[in-house]
Amino acid sequence: MCSAESRQDYTTGLYQIDTAGTSQYPSQPVTRHFLEYLAMTSVINQFAGEDLSDSEEDDSQLVIHDEEQQFSEETALLPNKRNRRHSAKHQKKSEHKANVTKTVFLLFKAFIGSGILFLPKAFSNGGLVFSIFTMWLMGGISLYCFLLLLDCKQHLTGSYGDMGGQLYGSWMRSIVLFSIAISQMGFMCGGTIFIVENVIEAVRALSGNAIHLNAVAVFVMLAILLMPLVLIRNIAKLSPTALLSDVLIIGGLICLLVFDFIEIFEDGITSPKSGPGIHWLFNSANYSVFIGTAVYSFEGIGLIIPIRDSMEKPEKFPAVLTFVMVLVASTLCSVGTLGYLAFGENVKTVALLNLPAGILPNSVQLGYAVAVLLSNALTLFPTIRIIEQALFGDRTGKHNLYIKWQKNTLRASIVISGTLIAWAGANDLDKFISLIGSVCCCPLSLIFPPLFHLALPTTKGSKRVIDMALIGFGTVVMLFTFYNTSKQWATSG
């Protein structure tokens, strides 16, 4: 922990303790209507509480409309450089806060993405009973850690990284931002592999085995398609694609569950059957791979702070979050269990690949692939903006083409790097996802929240013991999963 003097130096220009529990950063308008809200673009701009909005947005996006926004006299000017830019762009108070229903929808969306389709294979790695138990355990621990982060927010101000900086020094803020950047890059890589496998299989099936796409060519095509999307500065323009992505994902999940039921109850509702080779209790050979995937499945901590700050009544957020986490855990376990029961040891790493050949199933595969491609731009946005802010600071390319093209080159390089990483991990997707869960998600979800909570002056007695136990648990899970998954990957390779 850093000294009081260093904390004071770091927090010069930051707000004082937020006793009301709401962020005192000027909040951007969350939504003008429900569909825009579900697109998530406004909260992505404040991912993990950071101001990631781009200074090169269209001027029209910075105009304050009288009918929607008003200047708040309570909004303080921030003296440090990063927050001066934030204040200049968002010196206003939103009148469009989210009610409980909107918050439930957005939280659920934050946790349900392409990762859910890896769970049937993950359940085969862990064994059925062990997987269900571990999913609920990991969901409960993740929820508790999320609530610890919210408790820290009651005593500290700023973003996830700012809180770490106030407690431990600026180096901790850098570590948090680095963890956010690599985790989002990891999600983009996992999504890219998912797209490649689905596109190849769908095209092969639809062509009657006449067309076999080259995987490298598909990776290159995806990078080319993603680049124009990541060059968009104002991510509000991605709202239509984000909404289309939502529709395709929901449709894909419904179709997947329907086909699972058809497979299980093929002989009639009274004669359910299960796939071959099911480990009903525990799979001792691959359970560590499952643990990493379980951590991956509950990673959504980057959206906890902005969604909570968007609520009309943020004091209700812990209860709403608890309800949503129960709903998410139930959904994840249902998809994992049904997919594993339906296909047993033959279950594919990506659940959609188990669908039978046909126009509808293959269309679902392609549709879900399009959905993940469209959402990859939003997924990668925090990584891009964190790196840009680290390298360019407040320098903008709005009126400087040289800087603008430097940033464009950087964004293209990030896409290329992510695509290369995805290509390298494509042969063992389940292990790749597990590694992302252990290396990228464990620190953000399981280690940093109790570490920050432990440093609060109000944390005493049994709370300190629980925090230290959680830090130890998260560290052990991270190292154990990383070691065993890497070992299995090396052996299988």
C-alpha positions in Angstrom: 0.0 0.0 0.0 1.3 3.4 -0.8 1.9 6.0 1.8 -0.6 8.7 2.8 1.6 11.3 1.1 1.8 9.4 -2.2 -1.9 8.8 -2.1 -2.5 12.5 -1.6 -0.2 13.4 -4.5 -2.0 10.9 -6.7 -5.4 12.1 -5.8 -4.7 15.8 -6.2 -7.5 17.0 -8.4 -9.7 14.0 -7.7 -13.0 14.4 -5.9 -13.4 13.9 -2.2 -15.1 10.8 -0.7 -18.4 10.1 -2.4 -20.5 9.7 0.6 -23.7 9.4 -1.4 -22.3 6.4 -3.3 -22.6 7.9 -6.7 -19.9 8.9 -9.0 -19.2 12.6 -9.0 -17.8 12.5 -12.5 -20.1 14.3 -14.8 -22.2 11.6 -16.2 -23.0 11.3 -19.9 -26.6 10.8 -21.0 -27.2 7.1 -20.8 -30.0 6.8 -23.2 -32.7 8.6 -25.2 -34.7 5.4 -25.7 -34.7 1.8 -24.6 -33.1 0.4 -27.8 -30.3 2.9 -27.7 -29.8 1.8 -24.0 -29.5 -1.9 -25.0 -26.9 -1.0 -27.6 -24.5 -0.2 -24.6 -22.5 2.3 -26.5 -22.9 5.0 -23.9 -21.7 2.8 -21.0 -18.8 1.4 -23.1 -17.6 5.0 -23.2 -17.2 4.8 -19.4 -16.0 1.2 -19.3 -14.8 0.4 -15.7 -15.6 4.1 -14.9 -12.9 5.4 -17.2 -13.5 8.3 -19.6 -12.8 6.5 -22.8 -14.8 8.8 -25.1 -12.7 9.9 -28.1 -11.8 13.6 -28.4 -12.1 13.1 -32.2 -15.9 12.5 -32.1 -18.1 14.5 -34.4 -18.7 18.0 -33.0 -22.4 17.3 -33.3 -22.1 14.7 -30.6 -20.7 17.3 -28.2 -23.6 19.8 -28.6 -25.7 20.1 -25.5 -29.4 19.8 -26.5 -31.6 21.9 -24.3 -34.4 19.4 -24.4 -32.2 16.5 -23.2 -29.4 17.9 -21.1 -28.6 20.8 -18.8 -25.5 22.2 -17.3 -25.1 21.2 -13.7 -23.8 23.9 -11.3 -22.8 21.0 -9.1 -20.3 19.8 -11.6 -16.8 20.6 -10.5 -13.9 21.4 -12.8 -11.2 18.8 -12.6 -7.7 20.2 -12.4 -5.7 17.2 -13.7 -5.2 16.9 -17.4 -7.2 13.7 -18.0 -10.2 14.9 -16.2 -10.1 18.4 -17.7 -10.8 16.7 -21.0 -13.6 14.8 -19.4 -15.1 17.9 -17.9 -14.9 19.9 -21.1 -16.9 17.3 -22.9 -19.4 16.3 -20.3 -20.2 19.3 -18.1 -23.7 18.3 -17.9 -26.1 16.2 -15.8 -28.2 13.5 -17.4 -31.9 13.6 -17.0 -32.2 10.2 -18.6 -31.3 7.8 -15.8 -32.1 4.1 -16.0 -34.9 2.4 -14.0 -34.6 -1.0 -12.5 -36.0 -2.8 -15.6 -33.5 -1.2 -18.0 -30.7 -2.0 -15.6 -31.7 -5.7 -15.4 -31.7 -5.9 -19.2 -28.3 -4.3 -19.6 -26.6 -6.2 -16.8 -27.9 -9.5 -18.3 -26.6 -8.5 -21.7 -23.2 -7.6 -20.2 -22.7 -11.2 -19.0 -24.3 -13.1 -21.9 -22.2 -13.2 -25.1 -20.3 -15.7 -27.2 -18.8 -17.2 -24.1 -22.0 -19.0 -23.2 -21.6 -21.2 -26.3 -18.3 -22.6 -24.9 -20.0 -24.0 -21.8 -21.3 -27.4 -23.1 -17.7 -28.4 -24.0 -16.6 -26.8 -20.7 -19.0 -29.0 -18.8 -17.5 -32.1 -20.6 -14.1 -31.0 -19.4 -15.3 -30.6 -15.8 -18.0 -33.3 -15.4 -21.7 -32.5 -15.0 -22.1 -32.2 -11.2 -18.7 -30.6 -10.6 -19.4 -28.1 -13.4 -22.8 -27.1 -12.1 -21.5 -26.7 -8.5 -18.4 -24.8 -9.7 -20.5 -22.4 -11.9 -22.7 -21.5 -8.9 -19.7 -21.2 -6.6 -17.8 -19.0 -9.1 -20.9 -16.9 -9.7 -21.4 -16.4 -5.9 -17.8 -15.4 -5.4 -17.8 -13.1 -8.4 -21.0 -11.4 -7.1 -19.4 -10.9 -3.7 -16.3 -9.4 -5.3 -18.5 -7.1 -7.4 -20.2 -5.9 -4.2 -16.8 -5.3 -2.6 -16.0 -3.1 -5.6 -19.2 -1.2 -5.0 -18.4 -0.8 -1.4 -15.0 0.7 -2.4 -17.0 3.1 -4.6 -18.9 4.3 -1.5 -15.6 5.5 0.0 -13.5 6.5 -3.1 -14.1 8.3 -6.3 -13.3 7.9 -10.0 -12.9 4.8 -12.0 -11.8 1.2 -11.1 -8.2 2.2 -11.9 -8.5 5.5 -10.0 -9.6 3.6 -6.8 -6.6 1.4 -7.1 -4.4 4.5 -7.6 -5.8 6.2 -4.5 -5.2 3.1 -2.4 -1.9 1.8 -3.6 -0.4 4.4 -5.9 -0.4 5.2 -9.6 1.3 1.9 -10.5 -1.8 0.0 -9.4 -4.0 2.2 -11.7 -1.7 1.2 -14.5 -2.0 -2.5 -13.6 -5.8 -2.2 -13.6 -5.8 -0.5 -17.0 -3.4 -3.1 -18.4 -5.6 -5.9 -17.1 -8.7 -4.4 -18.7 -6.9 -3.9 -22.0 -5.6 -7.5 -22.2 -8.9 -9.0 -21.0 -10.9 -7.2 -23.7 -8.3 -8.2 -26.3 -8.7 -11.8 -25.1 -12.5 -11.6 -25.5 -12.0 -10.3 -29.0 -9.6 -13.2 -29.8 -12.0 -15.8 -28.5 -14.8 -14.2 -30.5 -12.7 -14.3 -33.6 -12.0 -18.0 -33.3 -15.6 -18.6 -32.7 -16.5 -16.7 -35.9 -14.0 -18.6 -38.0 -15.2 -22.1 -36.8 -18.8 -21.2 -37.4 -18.3 -19.7 -40.8 -16.2 -22.6 -42.1 -18.7 -25.2 -40.9 -21.8 -23.3 -42.1 -20.4 -22.7 -45.6 -19.3 -26.3 -45.8 -22.7 -27.6 -44.8 -24.7 -25.1 -47.0 -22.5 -26.0 -50.0 -23.0 -29.7 -49.6 -19.3 -30.2 -48.7 -18.4 -28.5 -52.0 -16.7 -25.5 -50.4 -14.0 -25.8 -47.7 -12.8 -22.4 -46.7 -9.2 -21.9 -45.6 -9.0 -20.9 -42.0 -6.2 -18.4 -42.6 -8.2 -16.7 -45.4 -11.2 -16.4 -43.0 -9.0 -14.8 -40.3 -7.7 -12.3 -42.8 -11.2 -11.5 -44.0 -12.4 -10.9 -40.5 -9.5 -8.5 -39.8 -10.4 -6.6 -42.9 -14.1 -6.4 -41.9 -13.3 -5.3 -38.4 -10.8 -2.5 -39.2 -13.4 0.0 -40.6 -15.5 -0.6 -37.4 -12.7 0.2 -35.0 -11.7 3.3 -36.9 -15.1 4.8 -35.9 -14.4 7.4 -33.2 -18.0 8.0 -32.1 -19.1 4.6 -31.0 -22.7 5.8 -30.8 -22.7 5.2 -34.5 -22.3 1.5 -33.7 -25.7 1.4 -31.9 -27.5 -0.1 -34.9 -24.9 -2.9 -35.4 -25.0 -3.5 -31.6 -28.7 -3.9 -31.6 -28.6 -6.2 -34.6 -26.0 -8.2 -32.8 -28.3 -8.5 -29.8 -31.2 -9.8 -31.9 -29.0 -12.4 -33.6 -27.5 -13.6 -30.3 -30.9 -14.1 -28.7 -32.2 -15.9 -31.8 -29.2 -18.1 -31.8 -29.5 -19.1 -28.2 -33.2 -19.9 -28.6 -32.5 -22.1 -31.6 -29.6 -23.8 -29.8 -31.8 -24.7 -26.7 -34.6 -25.9 -29.0 -32.3 -28.3 -30.9 -30.8 -29.5 -27.6 -34.3 -30.4 -26.4 -35.1 -32.1 -29.7 -31.9 -34.2 -29.3 -32.6 -35.2 -25.7 -36.3 -36.0 -26.2 -36.0 -37.5 -29.7 -37.7 -40.7 -28.5 -40.5 -38.9 -26.7 -41.0 -36.6 -23.7 -41.1 -39.7 -21.4 -38.0 -41.3 -22.8 -35.1 -38.7 -22.5 -31.7 -39.8 -23.7 -28.2 -38.5 -23.1 -25.2 -38.4 -25.3 -22.3 -41.0 -25.0 -19.4 -40.8 -22.6 -20.8 -38.3 -20.1 -18.8 -37.8 -16.9 -21.8 -37.5 -14.5 -19.8 -36.4 -11.5 -16.2 -35.3 -12.2 -13.7 -35.3 -15.1 -10.3 -35.6 -13.4 -8.4 -35.2 -16.6 -9.6 -31.8 -17.7 -11.4 -30.1 -14.8 -8.8 -27.3 -14.6 -9.7 -26.2 -18.1 -13.3 -25.9 -17.0 -12.4 -23.7 -14.0 -10.8 -21.1 -16.3 -13.8 -21.1 -18.5 -16.1 -20.6 -15.5 -14.1 -17.5 -14.5 -14.3 -16.3 -18.2 -18.1 -16.7 -18.1 -18.7 -14.3 -15.2 -16.4 -11.6 -16.4 -18.4 -8.4 -16.6 -16.8 -6.2 -13.9 -15.9 -3.5 -16.4 -19.5 -2.6 -16.8 -20.5 -2.7 -13.1 -19.5 0.9 -12.3 -21.0 2.7 -15.4 -24.2 0.8 -15.2 -24.6 1.5 -11.5 -23.8 5.2 -12.1 -26.6 5.2 -14.8 -29.3 4.2 -12.4 -32.0 6.6 -11.1 -31.6 5.0 -7.7 -28.1 3.5 -7.4 -28.8 2.4 -3.9 -30.9 -0.4 -5.5 -28.1 -1.6 -7.6 -26.7 -4.3 -5.3 -30.1 -6.0 -5.1 -30.5 -5.7 -8.9 -27.0 -7.1 -9.5 -27.7 -10.0 -7.2 -30.9 -10.9 -9.0 -29.2 -10.7 -12.4 -26.3 -12.8 -11.3 -28.7 -15.5 -10.2 -30.4 -15.3 -13.5 -27.1 -15.4 -15.4 -25.8 -18.4 -13.4 -29.1 -20.2 -14.1 -28.9 -19.4 -17.8 -25.2 -20.5 -18.1 -25.8 -23.8 -16.2 -28.9 -24.5 -18.4 -27.0 -24.0 -21.6 -24.0 -26.0 -20.4 -26.1 -28.9 -19.0 -28.5 -29.3 -21.9 -25.7 -29.1 -24.5 -23.6 -31.6 -22.7 -26.5 -34.0 -22.0 -27.6 -33.8 -25.7 -24.2 -34.7 -27.2 -22.0 -36.1 -24.5 -18.4 -36.6 -25.3 -19.1 -35.6 -28.9 -19.9 -32.0 -28.0 -18.0 -29.4 -30.0 -16.0 -26.6 -28.4 -18.5 -24.2 -30.0 -22.0 -25.4 -29.2 -23.5 -24.2 -32.5 -21.3 -26.7 -34.4 -23.4 -29.5 -32.9 -26.5 -28.3 -34.8 -27.6 -30.6 -37.6 -27.0 -29.6 -41.2 -29.8 -27.6 -42.7 -30.8 -24.1 -43.8 -32.1 -23.0 -40.4 -29.2 -24.4 -38.3 -26.5 -23.1 -40.7 -28.2 -19.8 -40.9 -28.2 -19.6 -37.1 -24.4 -20.3 -37.2 -23.8 -17.6 -39.7 -26.1 -15.1 -37.9 -24.3 -15.7 -34.6 -21.0 -15.3 -36.3 -22.1 -11.9 -37.7 -23.4 -10.9 -34.3 -20.0 -11.6 -32.7 -18.2 -9.8 -35.5 -20.3 -6.7 -34.9 -19.9 -6.8 -31.2 -16.1 -7.3 -31.5 -15.7 -3.6 -32.3 -17.3 -2.6 -29.0 -15.4 -5.4 -27.2 -12.1 -4.0 -28.5 -12.9 -0.3 -27.9 -11.6 -0.2 -24.2 -8.4 -1.8 -25.3 -7.9 0.7 -28.1 -8.7 3.8 -26.0 -6.6 2.7 -23.1 -3.6 2.3 -25.4 -4.3 5.5 -27.2 -4.6 7.5 -24.0 -1.3 6.0 -22.8 0.6 6.8 -26.0 -1.0 10.0 -27.2 -2.4 11.6 -24.0 -4.6 14.5 -24.9 -3.2 14.9 -28.4 -6.0 14.8 -30.9 -6.0 14.1 -34.6 -9.1 16.1 -35.1 -7.2 18.9 -36.8 -3.9 17.1 -37.3 -3.9 14.4 -40.0 -0.4 13.1 -38.9 -1.7 12.2 -35.4 -5.0 10.9 -36.8 -3.2 8.5 -39.1 -0.9 7.5 -36.3 -3.9 6.5 -34.3 -5.5 4.8 -37.3 -2.3 2.8 -37.8 -2.4 1.9 -34.1 -6.0 0.7 -34.2 -5.3 -1.4 -37.3 -2.2 -2.9 -35.6 -4.3 -3.8 -32.6 -6.8 -5.6 -34.8 -4.0 -7.4 -36.6 -2.3 -8.4 -33.4 -5.6 -9.8 -32.0 -6.2 -11.7 -35.1 -2.7 -13.3 -35.0 -3.2 -14.3 -31.4 -6.6 -15.8 -32.3 -5.0 -17.7 -35.1 -2.3 -19.1 -32.8 -4.9 -20.3 -30.3 -7.5 -21.6 -32.8 -6.5 -25.3 -32.6 -7.4 -25.6 -28.9 -10.2 -23.1 -28.4 -11.4 -24.5 -25.1 -7.9 -24.2 -23.6 -7.4 -20.8 -25.1 -10.7 -19.6 -23.4 -9.5 -21.1 -20.1 -6.2 -19.2 -20.3 -8.0 -16.0 -21.0 -10.2 -16.7 -17.9 -7.2 -17.4 -15.7 -4.8 -14.7 -16.8 -7.1 -11.9 -17.9 -10.2 -12.3 -15.8 -9.1 -13.6 -12.4 -7.2 -10.4 -11.4 -10.1 -8.1 -12.4 -12.9 -10.1 -11.0 -11.4 -12.1 -8.1 -8.2 -10.4 -6.9 -8.4 -6.6 -7.3 -11.8 -6.0 -5.6 -10.9 -7.7 -2.2 -7.4 -6.2 -2.5 -8.8 -2.7 -2.7 -11.4 -3.4 -0.1 -8.7 -4.6 2.3 -6.9 -1.3 2.1 -10.0 0.7 3.1 -9.7 2.2 6.7 -13.2 0.9 7.4 -12.3 -2.8 6.7 -11.6 -4.4 10.0 -12.0 -7.7 11.8 -13.6 -10.6 10.0 -13.9 -8.4 6.8 -10.1 -8.3 6.6 -9.9 -12.1 7.0 -12.5 -12.6 4.2 -10.7 -10.2 1.9 -7.4 -11.9 2.4 -9.0 -15.3 1.8 -10.5 -14.1 -1.4 -7.2 -12.6 -2.6 -5.6 -16.0 -1.9 -8.4 -17.9 -3.6 -8.2 -15.7 -6.7 -4.4 -16.0 -6.9 -4.5 -19.8 -6.5 -7.2 -20.2 -9.2 -5.2 -18.0 -11.6 -1.9 -19.8 -11.1 -3.4 -23.3 -10.9 -5.6 -22.9 -14.0 -2.8 -21.2 -16.0 -0.3 -23.9 -15.1 -2.5 -26.9 -15.8 -4.1 -25.6 -18.9 -0.7 -24.5 -20.4 0.6 -28.0 -19.5 -2.3 -29.7 -21.2 -2.0 -27.4 -24.3 1.7 -28.2 -24.6 1.1 -31.9 -24.3 -1.8 -32.0 -26.8 0.3 -29.9 -29.2 
